[in-house]
Amino acid sequence: MFTRFQRFYNSIKLVTDLVALTLAFAAAWYTRFTFFPFETLPPWEENVQTLLLVLVIFPLIFRGSNLYTTNRGRSHISEVFEVFKATALSMLVLVGVSYFIRERYSRLTVVIFTGYALVAVSSVRLAFRALFNELRRRGVNLKTILVVGAGALGQRVVETIELHRELGFTVTGLLTRRAEKVGTRVLNVPVTGLYSDLARELDKQPVDQVILALPLDEQPQMRELMEVLAQRTIDVKVVPDLFSYVTLRGGLEEFGGLPIISLQGAPLEGWNRIAKRVFDIWVATLAMLLLAPLMAVLAILVKLTSRGPVLFAQERMGIDGQLFHMYKFRTMKLDAEQHGAQFATEEDPRRTSIGTFLRRTSLDEVPQFWNVFVGDMSLVGPRPERPVFIEEFKKQIPRYHLRHMVKSGITGWAQINGLRGNTSIKDRIDYDLYYIENWSLMFDLKILLRTALGGFLSKNAY
């Protein structure tokens, strides 16, 4: 039921967005050729082609920006800002696609449409939320739930339902195995009885759904509870006590009709993986072309200030534990690691005269655009580490290996938040896993923008 309601709720968002985009396009066309009539009207077929592109590109970008996921924790201002970012990106993609397919279109119409689309979609979204919140506040079409289990798992069920109140569910009570808990409240929900009172509770106050949230040590009682529920026409859901084992993007899957609980999964698959790779290739190619003169100057400076090769290839570990050679402009002397691998320090005597400057400004990382282009790395992701250090990190930090479920990046969420150089490895991993869990193209763009605006400069970069 939860999935069906959530899909229905998000499908309404999609439909309203399509209507808003269509109206915004029509309004933009009218504005353009009514108030700025310095160009002949293009054939209607060309306008229809542009509109069709809009109705394909915008929803796809919106979906990639997580605008079709249920997120009650997002404020009204945050939602408008997310719509703004997604609309701006969609407009850029629209212009790019139109250019490559050589479609004739009015550029002024597209510019006006972008502004109208932002206002229309944001207004519809805010009105949509206000309407649903008012309906739920008045108790319209609310589905009632009884949760069997008042422990940590039952509390998490209540928290999740409260977080997604726009779906129209409300918990009327909880059942427990501990008699002393009866009469108390859990997250403002009353504990109304014991497991053995299930039949009496359902007779006293009928509900639309029962959720069984029993801890592992109470699973033997499941059979008795199901015997009671089997005699009633009521929806029954089971929340398995496995959430404590979920490490990364876990969830319920279905394979040939067989329900499977995923405790750990790859975060980027299908179209998401393709979109990120295409974006990486496009930006890396553009960056190498634009930065070619700078790289030539840096190469000359490295060569003139110390003997040895210009580039330094160092073995790093990337996605799925695969090893690759990461390229950097050389900043250390040739004998820098004659006594073994070690971290760089703030006043590291192994650095060359130009090396300090390159590290402080992160310009030594520029050759890694080639690593991105060939597919060893991504623009954004956890920074790759040397295999010699990884085994020790894995012993100290249990979830360290999960960062290798995505490609390593030139920059990352941890790096733009100051976690570079000699900083906490644990904090770095927490930021890396947050990025993986919450990945979207818009999140990548945000990180790249913050990097471009000074995120590559850090007091810990040495």
N, C-alpha and C positions, 0 to 999 in steps of 0.2 A: 504493500500500500504506500509506504513512504516513497519508494522509487517512482511509482506511477504518479503520485501527486506532485513530486518534484519535477518530473518530466513534463507534466501538464502545465505546471506553473511556469517553467522555463520556455515551453512552447508558446505560451501566451506572450511572453516577452518578445520572442522572435517575430511573431505575427504583428504585434504592435510596432516593433521597430521597422518592419518592412512597409507598413502603412505610413509611418512617420517619414521614412526616407522617400517614399513615392510622392507624398504631399510636399515635402521640402524641395524635391527636384522640380515639381510642377511650379511651385512658387518662385524658385530661382529662375526658371525659364521665363516665366511671366515678367518678373522684375527686370531681367536682362534685356528683353526685347521690347519692353514697354517704356522703361526709363532711360535706356541706353541704346536707342535704335540706330546705331551707326554702322550696322552690318545687316546684310540681307538674311532673312530667316533661312536656316539650314533645312534640308528635307526632314520630314518627320521621322523617316526611318533611322536617320543618324541619332536623333534624340532618343528613340526607343533603344537603340543599341547601347548608348551611354547609360541609360537608366537600367538596362539589364546587367551591365557590368557593375553598376552601383549595388544592385540587389544581390549580387553574388559576392563581390569583394568585401563590402561593409560587414555583412553577417559573419563571414569567415574570420575577418580581423577581430570583430567583436567577440567571437567565440574564443579565439586565441588569446584574447585579453581578459578572459574569465568573466565576461559580462553576462554569460548565460549559466552561471553557477549561482546557487542560492547562498547568499552571504548577508545574513541579517546584521552582522557586526559592522558592516560598512555604513558609514554615516551618509547623510544626504549630500554633503559637500564632497565627500570622497567619491561617491558614485558619479557626480557631475564631472569631477576631475578625471576619473577613469574613462568616462564617455568622451571627454575632450581629447585625451591622449589617443584613444582608439580611433576617433574620427579623423584626427590629424594624420595618423599612420595610414588609414584607409584612403584618404585623399591622395597621399603620396604614391601609394600603390596604384590607385586608379589612373593617375597621370602617367606613371611609368608604363602600365599595361597599354594605355591608349597610345602612347608614343610608339611602342614596339609593334603594335598591330596596325599603326598608321591610320587610326580612325580619326576622321575630321570631327572636331567638337569645339564648342565655344569655351575658351579658357575662363572667361569672365563668369560664365554660367556656373562652372565648376567651383570657382572661388566663392561665389554667392551661395551656391548650394551647400558648401562646407559649413558656412556660418548658420544657415537655416537648419541643416541637419543636426548640428550640435544643440541648437535651441529646441528643435522638435523632439529629438530622442530624449534629451534630458528632461523636458517637460512631461513627456509621456511616462518616463520612468518614475519621476517623482509623484505624478498623479496616480500612477498604478500602485505605488507603495502606500500612498495615503489612503486610497480606496480600500485596499486589502487590510491595512491596519485598523481602519474604522470598522470594517465588517467583522474582523476577528474580535475587536474590542466589544462589539455588541453581541458576540457569541453566535454569529451567523454561520451555520454549517460546520460547527466545530465537531471533531471526532474525539470521543473520550477514550482514554487508555488507562488500564490497570497494570501496574508493573509488579511482577512477582520477583522480589529480591530488593532488599533495601541496603545492600552493602555498596562497595565502591563501584561495582558494575551497574547496579541499579541507579546510583546517583549520576553516573555518566549518561545513562539513558535519559534521565530527567533533564540534565543540562543540555543535551543535544536537542531534545524536543523544544525546550524553552528558547534555544538559539534560533530555531527555525519555526517560530510561531506563525509566520506568514503562510505555512502549509495547513494550518487549521487544526492542529492536534493539541490536546490538553490532558495532562495526567491528573486523574481524580484521586489516586491513592496508591500506596505501596503495601505489599505483604512481606513479612519477615519471618525468619525461623526463631528469632530471639524474642521471648515474651516481654522482656523489659523495654523493648523498643516500641511496642504497641502503644499508641496514644501520643507518640512524639511526632515531630515533623522533620522531613529531610528536604532541604532546599524549598521550604514552605509548602511541601506536599505532605499530607497526613499519612502516617503509617497506620492503616486501619485494621490489620489483623495478622494472623499467622498463615503459613502455607496451607495448613489444614482447614482454614476458614474460606478457601477459595470459592467453593460452591455457595456458601452463605453470602459472601460479599457480592457475587454475581447476581444472586436473587434480590439482594437488598438494593443494589444500584447497578443496573445493567450498563455495560460499556460496549463500545464498538470494537475494541481490540484489547487483547492481553499480550503483554510482552514478558517472556520468561528471561530473566537476567540473573541466572544462578551462578555462583562461583564454582570452580572445578570440584571442590570437596562436597558440594551439594547436588551434583549431577544425578546421583541415585534417586533423588526425589522427583526427577523429571517424569518418570513413568506414572507415578501416582497423580501428578498434576495433569498430565495428558489424558488420563482416563476420565478425569472430571471434565476437561475441556472438550473431549470427543463427543460428549453427550449434548453439546450446545452448538448453535449456529453462530459462531463468533470467529473473527479473525485472530489467529495465533501466530506470533512471531517469536523467534528465539535469538537472543544475542549471546553468542558463545564467549566464554571467558578466556579469550585469546588476545585481547587488545594489548595486554602488557608485553606480548611477544611481537607485536607489529613494529617493524623497524623503519620501513620506507615504502610509502604508497601501497600499503596493504588494503585489502578489501575483499568483497565477495564477487566471485566470477562464476560463469556457467560454461561448461564444456559438454556439448552433446546432451544437455538436459541434466547433467550432474553438477550440483552446486559445489564449488570449491572455494575454500577460504584462502586468500593470498596473504601471507604474512610479510612478504618482502617482494617487491617487483621493480622492474625497470621503469624509470620515470618518463622516458622519452621513447615512444613507439609510434609507428604509423605516420600520419601526416605531420604530427608535431616534430618528429625526427627529421622528416624531409624539409619542413619549413625552416628549422634551425640550420640545417646544412646549407640550404640555398642561400640563406641570409649570411652565413659565414663566408661562403665563397664570394658572394657579391661584395661585401664590405672589405674582405681581405684583398681582393683584386684592386679595388678602388684605392685602398690605403697604400698598397705597394706602388701603384702608379704615382700617387700624389707625393709620397714620401721618398721616392727614388733619389731626388737631388740631396735631401737631408742624409739619407743613408750613405751616399757617396762621400759626402763631407765627413761623416762620422768614421767611415772606414779609413779615410786618409789620416784622420787624427789618431786613430788607434795604431795605425802602422807607423806613424812618425814618432810616437811617444814611447813605444816599447817594441822589443823584438818579439817575433812570433806571429801566428796567424791572426787575421782580423776577426774571424768568427770563432766562437767557442761552442762546440757541440757536447752537450752533457746528457747522460742517460737519465731519463725520468720515467715514471710509471704513470700510464694514462688509464683510459677506460678498460674495464675488465682485467686490470692488472697487466695490460700489454706494455712492453717497454718500447720507447722511441727516443730519438735524439732531439733534444730541444736546442734551438740555436739562439745565441745571444752575441752581441758584440763583446769581445774579450775585455774584461776589466781587471783581471788578475795577472800577476807575473807567471811565467811558464812553470816555475817550481812551486806554485802556490800550494799544491797538495802532495808534496813529497813525503809528508808525515801522516798522510791519510786524510779522509774527508772530514770536513768540519764546517760549522756555520760561520757566515761572515759576521764580523763584529763592527762596532761603530768606528773604531780607529784601527781598522784592519791594515797591518803593514804589508799585506800581500797585494794590495791594490796598486794599479798603475797610476800615473799622474792624471790621466784622463778618466780613469775608472771610477773615481769618487764622484765626479760630475755625472757620468753616465748612470750610475746607480741612484743618485739622488733624484735625478729627473726621470728615471725609468727608461731612458732612451736606449739602454742596452737590450731592452726587450723587443725593440722594433722588428728584428729579423723573425720573430715568432709568427708574424703574419704569414710567412711561408709555411710554417707548421700548420696553421689554420687552413691554408689553401689546399695542402695535400691531404688533410683530414686527420692528422695526428692530434690536433687540438681544436678547440672552439674559441670564439672571441670571448665568451663569458663562461665561467665554470670554476671549479676549485683549482687552485694553483697546483701544478704537478710537483711531486716531491721525488727525491732521489731514493732508489731502492735500498741503499745502505741505511737510511734513516727510518724507512717505513716499518720494518719489522719491530723496531723498538716502539714506535708510535702505536702500533696495533696492540701491543701488550699493555700500554698505558691507557689507551682510550678504546673501549670495546667496540664502538660504532665507527671507528676510523675507516675501515674498509669500504663503507657504504659510499664514500665520496668517489670511489672508482666505478660507480654505476653510470656515470656520465663522463663525457670528455672533459679533460682539463681545459682551463681557459687562460688567456693572456691576463684578464682581469676577472674579478669576482666580487661577490657580495661582502666577503670578509675583508678583501683588500681595500675597498672604498670606505670601509668603516674603521680603517686604521690598523687592521690586524696583519701587519707585514713584519718581516724581519724577526727580531727576537721578542715575539709576543706569545701569548698563551696559545698553545696548540689546541687545547680543548675548546677554547672560545672560537678559534678559527673553524674547527669542525662543526660546532653548533651553527655558525653562520652558513657554512657550506651546505649542511643538511637542510637548513631553512630554505636556501635557494633552490635546492633540488625538489623539495616538497611543494614549493610555490612557483615553480617555473612557468613562465609565459614569455612570449616574444616581447610584450610590453615591459616585463621585468628586465629582460636583457637590454632593451633600449634605455631603460632608466639607469642601469649600471654603467652602460657605455657613455651615456650623457654625463653622469657624475664623474666618470673617469676623465673624460675630455675636459671637464671644467675644473680639473685640478686633482682628481682622485689618484693620479699617478705620482703626485708629490706626497711624500710622507716622511716624517721625522724618523720612522723606523726603517726606511729604505737605505740599506748600506751593505 
